[in-house]
């Protein structure tokens, strides 16, 4: 792997244009700390909004896709809002996301996280649920993020 200084020197000569993978890797190295902050901010916003279907749905891109463990495919912000409203009406609350890892480029950030939430089990007893979530964020021009794809187990 090229050192960062060598990669920057080569990019000035045009020799780096043949390696999009290296350019993406440099992007990751350069933006690692700020992307981690953006992800953590987006996770905090999701956790804070959890319980309000309209607020949660607003965090998704207009054409986002939600892939819950039920194997349903929920397309678009309106359908996502309905999905979350039903979950909240059933008593789901107290959501957390804890970052495991991420990979980013100039257009997207792909994250893996541990999640947990509280609700009721099939017998109506209080229960805690959890698993692993994958969330793909699309970058806005203003530096913000919108959820483009969300799935969990």
N, C-alpha and C positions, 0 to 999 in steps of 0.2 A: 504494500500500500504506500502511496506517495505521502510524503510529509505535507502538511498544510502549506508551508512556505513554498515547497516545490510545486504543488498544485496551483497555487496562486500565480507563480511565475509562468507556468505553462499556460494558464488561462489567458494571460496577457499576450502570448504568442499565437494563440489560436489552436495550439496543439491539444488542448483539453476538450475541444468541441466534439471529438469523436467518442467521448466517454460520459454519457448521461448518468451512468451509475455513480461515477466518481463525483460528478457535480452534485448529485442528490446526497451523496455521503458527506460532502463538504457542507451542504446546507444543514444537514443534521448536526454536524459538529458545531457549526457556527451558531445555530439557533436552539441548541439543546436546553439551555436554562430558560429562555423565554418561552419556548413551547411547553416545557414542564409547568411553568407558571400559568399559561393559558389553559392547559388541561385541568390543572387543579382549580382554577377559577370556574371553568365550565362545570366541573364536578360539584363544586360548592353551590353553584346556581341551580343545578338539577336537584340536589338534595334539599335546598331551601324551598324550591317550588313544589316538591313532591307533596301531594295532597290536593293540589289545585290543577285540575286537568288543563285548563286554558293556559296557565303559566308554564306547565311542563311542555305542552304542545308547541308553545312559542319558541322553545329552544331547538326545535327541529326545523330543517329546511322544508320548504313548501312541498317538495316531492320526495321527502324522506321515506325510508322503508324501515318498519319495525318487524322483527322476527322473533316473537316470543316463544317460549318452550312448548306452547300448544301446537306449534308447526303452522300456525296461521301466518299469512303474509298481510301486513297492515300497511297500506300505501297512502301517503299524503297526510298532511298536517290535520285535516278534519277527521279522518279515520283514526289517527293517532290520538287525538283529543278524546274521541269516543272510547277508545280502548282504555286510556288512563282513567277516564271518568268512571267506567265500570269497575276498574280495580280499586279505586279510592272509595267508591260506594260500597264495595265489599269489605272495606276496612283496612286495606293496605296502607301503611304509613311508616314513618321513621326510617327512611332510606339512607344508605351510605354507599359511597363508591370510594375505593382505595386503589390508587394506581399501582399496577404491577409492572407494565412496560409500555413503551410507545415507539412508533416510527413515524417520521414526518418527512414531507417534501413541500414544495412550494404551494401545492393545492390542497393537500389533505394531511390529517393526522389520524393515524390508526392507533387505538389504545386497547389495552386489556386491563381489566380491573376486577378486584373482588367486590362483590356487592352484598348487601344485606338489607332486609326490610322486615317489619313486623306486621302481623295480621292474625288471622284465625285459620286453624287447620280444618280438615273436612268435618270434624266433630264439633267445630265451633269454639275450640279452646285456643287461648292465646298461643301464638307460635312465632318463631323467628325463622325466616327463610334466607337463603344465600346461595352464592355460586360465583361463576365467572361471567363477566360481561365483555363483549367486544363492541366498541363504539368507534365509528368512523366519522370524523368531523371534516366538514368542508370549510375552508377559510373564506371569510368575507374580505372584501377589499380594504375595510377599515381595521383589519387585524383580528376581528372577532371570529367566533366559531359557531357553526350550526351543525347539529347532528344530521348526518346524511343516511347512516345505517346504524341500527342498534339491535343487538341480539344478546341473549343470555341463556344460561342453563340453571 
